[in-house]
Amino acid sequence: MSKLLRLFRRPDYQSEVTQFIEQLKTEKPDLEAQQRAGRAIWWDKRVDRDQQQEWSEARVRQNAYVYGSNSGEKP
């Protein structure tokens, strides 16, 4: 390790955020399990590739100006 790195090294330093998280984990040991369960509900889903492809193929292209009419008449 260089002299410069040794000069600024703070081995015993913990930020307030780190201290808060560590304290929270000791108070609630099942916190990570709850987080994983919550993530499984909303994010960890299996994707059906066939259904996703059908959905993208069935999509209708939107006009460039959505408030205009398709009749071709000029105002």
Order of alpha helices (4+ residues) and beta strands (2+ residues): alpha-alpha-alpha-alpha
